[in-house]
Amino acid sequence: MNVRWEQFDLDSGVWTKPAAATKQKRLQRVPISGATAQLLRALHSTVLADHPWVFPGDAEGKPVQEINRF
C-alpha cells in the first residue's frame, strides 16, 4: 500500500523496492509484466498522477491505510 510512482520504471518494466520495505533490508528490483506496466501507465495518466502514492488515501499526502476501506 505504500508504493510510490517514483519506484517504477515502466519503460524497463522494473519496480525498485526500497530497502526499508523489504524483509532483507536490501534494495530489490522486481520485474513487472507488460500488462502490469500498461495498467500502471493507465492509472498514472488519470487523477492519480497528482499523487506520489499509487494507492492514495483519504488523508492528503498519505497512502491508503486500510485495504478494506479502499
NORKA-V932147 format. One record per backbone hydrogen bond with DSSP energy under -0.5 kcal/mol. NH is the residue of the N-H (numbers start at 1). CO is the residue of the C=O. Records with the same first field share a line. If there is no record, write none. Layout:
NH: CO, CO
This chain:
5: 52
7: 4
8: 5
9: 14
10: 8
13: 9
14: 9
15: 30
16: 7, 14
17: 15, 28
21: 18
22: 19
25: 22
28: 17
30: 15, 28
31: 29
32: 13
37: 33
38: 34
39: 35
40: 36
41: 37
42: 38
43: 39
44: 40
45: 41
46: 43
48: 43
49: 46
50: 47
51: 48
54: 3
55: 3
56: 53
57: 62
62: 59
64: 55
69: 66
70: 66, 67
